[in-house]
Amino acid sequence: MTIDKIKEELNDHIGKNVTIKYNLGRNKYEKYDVKIKELYNNIFLVENSISKQIKSFSYSDVITKVIKIDF
């Protein structure tokens, strides 16, 4: 999977709700139900719909499987 392909998939889901599973290591995960907010060259922003908290992730996080996005 390439960065361009990830950007393309995320661009198709801007404004839609997705689930992000963040790998903390040692079989620990955090799960976020978020809305994809904006895409930039190296990162993308997501917003938690309940707390309105904004988080950023890099496209390389998806490639290295630090995060998993379920559309």
Residue frames as qw, qx, qy, qz and C-alpha x, y, z in Angstrom:
[[0.000, 0.890, 0.456, 0.000, 0.00, 0.00, 0.00],
 [0.448, 0.252, 0.008, 0.858, 1.37, 3.40, -0.97],
 [0.071, -0.378, -0.358, 0.851, 0.84, 6.84, 0.53],
 [0.249, 0.082, -0.367, -0.892, -1.00, 7.98, -2.61],
 [0.425, -0.277, -0.806, -0.306, -3.44, 5.08, -2.35],
 [0.294, -0.433, -0.679, 0.515, -4.06, 5.85, 1.35],
 [0.044, 0.276, 0.061, -0.958, -4.68, 9.53, 0.54],
 [0.333, -0.066, -0.602, -0.723, -7.11, 8.52, -2.20],
 [0.415, -0.384, -0.825, -0.005, -9.07, 6.23, 0.13],
 [0.220, -0.443, -0.504, 0.708, -9.18, 8.83, 2.89],
 [0.103, 0.132, -0.201, -0.965, -10.23, 11.53, 0.43],
 [0.381, -0.260, -0.729, -0.506, -13.25, 9.39, -0.49],
 [0.504, -0.516, -0.681, 0.126, -14.26, 9.32, 3.19],
 [0.144, 0.112, -0.252, 0.950, -13.77, 12.98, 4.23],
 [0.435, -0.199, 0.062, -0.876, -16.64, 13.99, 6.50],
 [0.818, -0.165, -0.445, -0.324, -17.68, 10.39, 7.12],
 [0.632, -0.594, 0.415, -0.275, -17.43, 8.43, 10.33],
 [0.734, 0.328, -0.589, 0.079, -14.70, 5.79, 10.59],
 [0.805, -0.588, 0.084, -0.012, -13.17, 3.69, 13.36],
 [0.410, 0.687, -0.540, 0.261, -9.45, 3.97, 14.08],
 [0.907, -0.408, -0.063, 0.079, -7.70, 1.32, 16.11],
 [0.164, 0.852, -0.435, 0.241, -4.37, 2.65, 17.47],
 [0.906, -0.062, -0.356, 0.219, -1.71, 0.08, 18.45],
 [0.307, -0.890, 0.267, -0.208, 0.01, 1.09, 21.69],
 [0.363, 0.477, -0.781, 0.174, 2.22, -2.02, 21.73],
 [0.023, -0.119, 0.909, -0.399, 2.17, -5.09, 23.93],
 [0.142, -0.406, -0.875, -0.223, -1.32, -6.01, 22.72],
 [0.013, -0.596, -0.468, 0.652, -2.79, -2.71, 23.92],
 [0.183, 0.411, 0.555, 0.700, -5.10, -0.76, 21.64],
 [0.159, 0.430, 0.339, -0.821, -7.10, 2.47, 21.74],
 [0.235, 0.463, 0.768, 0.374, -10.22, 2.65, 19.63],
 [0.073, 0.379, 0.104, -0.917, -11.59, 5.92, 18.29],
 [0.339, 0.639, 0.670, 0.164, -14.87, 6.56, 16.49],
 [0.174, -0.537, 0.081, 0.822, -13.99, 9.67, 14.51],
 [0.553, 0.782, 0.279, -0.066, -14.82, 11.72, 11.44],
 [0.646, 0.054, 0.240, 0.723, -12.07, 12.41, 8.90],
 [0.021, -0.863, -0.217, 0.455, -11.63, 16.16, 8.90],
 [0.323, 0.886, -0.248, -0.221, -8.73, 17.24, 6.64],
 [0.921, 0.085, 0.153, 0.348, -5.89, 15.78, 4.58],
 [0.030, -0.918, 0.323, 0.227, -2.44, 17.33, 4.31],
 [0.535, 0.615, -0.575, -0.071, 0.80, 16.27, 2.59],
 [0.319, 0.320, -0.847, 0.280, 2.15, 14.18, 5.48],
 [0.082, 0.124, 0.817, -0.557, -0.71, 13.91, 7.99],
 [0.316, -0.455, -0.577, -0.600, -4.47, 13.72, 8.22],
 [0.187, -0.158, 0.501, -0.830, -6.76, 15.08, 10.92],
 [0.389, -0.396, -0.802, -0.222, -9.67, 13.32, 12.56],
 [0.269, -0.349, 0.266, -0.857, -12.25, 14.71, 14.96],
 [0.081, -0.220, -0.929, 0.288, -13.94, 12.83, 17.78],
 [0.222, -0.501, -0.518, -0.656, -17.66, 13.44, 17.33],
 [0.540, -0.666, -0.509, 0.071, -18.43, 13.38, 21.06],
 [0.517, -0.642, -0.127, 0.552, -15.64, 15.45, 22.64],
 [0.399, 0.916, 0.035, 0.039, -14.74, 17.43, 19.47],
 [0.506, -0.654, 0.451, 0.336, -11.09, 16.57, 20.14],
 [0.682, 0.687, -0.222, -0.116, -8.88, 16.65, 17.03],
 [0.724, -0.410, 0.491, 0.257, -6.07, 14.12, 16.54],
 [0.478, 0.724, -0.400, -0.296, -3.51, 13.84, 13.78],
 [0.852, -0.130, 0.487, 0.143, -1.98, 10.73, 12.26],
 [0.069, 0.600, -0.581, -0.545, 0.59, 10.26, 9.51],
 [0.829, 0.337, -0.247, -0.372, 0.08, 8.17, 6.42],
 [0.401, 0.425, -0.796, 0.156, 3.13, 6.13, 7.42],
 [0.416, -0.181, 0.692, -0.562, 1.23, 5.09, 10.56],
 [0.846, 0.248, 0.127, -0.454, -1.21, 3.29, 8.27],
 [0.675, 0.518, -0.522, -0.061, 1.57, 1.68, 6.21],
 [0.211, 0.381, -0.815, 0.383, 3.46, 0.45, 9.30],
 [0.588, -0.389, -0.676, -0.214, 0.16, -0.75, 10.84],
 [0.129, 0.002, -0.561, 0.817, 0.44, 1.47, 13.92],
 [0.462, 0.255, 0.349, -0.774, -3.17, 2.40, 13.16],
 [0.134, 0.234, 0.903, 0.335, -5.90, 0.50, 11.38],
 [0.338, 0.190, 0.040, -0.921, -8.81, 2.33, 9.76],
 [0.211, 0.340, 0.915, 0.054, -12.18, 0.63, 9.34],
 [0.179, 0.001, -0.264, -0.948, -14.40, 2.47, 6.86]]
